[in-house]
Amino acid sequence: MTHDNTLFSCTLSPRYTDLDSWRHVNNSRIYQLHQEARMRAHIQQFGENAWFSDSVRLRPLRTHTQYLKESWYGKDMQAQVKIIECGRDSFRVLSELYQNEQLVGTQQAIMGAFEQGQRVALPAHMQEHLQAIATHDLAAPDAASYCEQLQHAHNFPVRQQLTPRFSDVDADSQRSEAALGRYMEQARFGGIRLLDFEGTRVMVAAVDISFTDFHMGWTPLELASGISRIGNSSFHFTGCALHKGDVQVAASSVMVVIDPAIGRPTSLPRGLREQLEAWLI
């Protein structure tokens, strides 16, 4: 089912340790599969040592991940990657994951070029190549309006501390993209575990992450989150990780309430809605 304009495709295998307590592949692990597919595509285009980044480093500025269907252990996934557009100092990548020939998730990643922690232009050969293969067939995600709320992050209602671990460091001794994604999962879960869902369950439908800083430090981070929107059967969690008072990463997560008897979205129970309203930011 490879699409005509697909740049790269590969097979990825979910691991048993990728499962969550609902026995499907955890959403942060799905995120990492998108990252893996993106990196493999980069290596295929620019050579086997292209993952080294001792000079210009490529890091996400923003990722928008949609979780379309639950994914399961024991079945491989097919990943497809293409370049949507490329500018002077950034480019946009689309990755798609298929399982059992069904599209289970997509991610758009806006990748930036950095040197010594500062934004720089993409290397000329990379920019020329990516511009030549860009498809220009998919609109960019809407503006990350949730970032406007971060100036009030110190007043977000749900707070928790998180101690960085050695496994949070990537191959360039920075805080890894995967770790920052897990931080946003924890910021979200820190609130969800306090809620009474009155017999319903909740699923992550989409997560929009904005990355500010990949600096690695060993002092505890503070996770802060709250509710930014409440709908009929869904709500939005906005969270961030504060490193020495500065936002390092932020995310908006679309959460859908599910009736477990039929596996379909259902209206928010009244008690749950009242709890969420108390956390509005």
Secondary structure, DSSP 8 states (H G I E B T S, - for coil): ---TT--EEEEE---GGGB-TTSSB-HHHHHHHHHHHHHHHHHHHH-TTTT--SSSEEEEEEEEEEE-S---TTS-EEEEEEEEEE-SSEEEEEEEEEETTEEEEEEEEEEEEEETTEE----HHHHHHHHHH----S------GGGGGGGGGGG-SEEEEE---GGGB-TTSSB-HHHHHHHHHHHHHHHHTT---TT-EEEEEEEEEEE-------S-EEEEEEEEEE-SSEEEEEEEEEETTEEEEEEEEEEEEEETTTTEE----HHHHHHHHHTB-
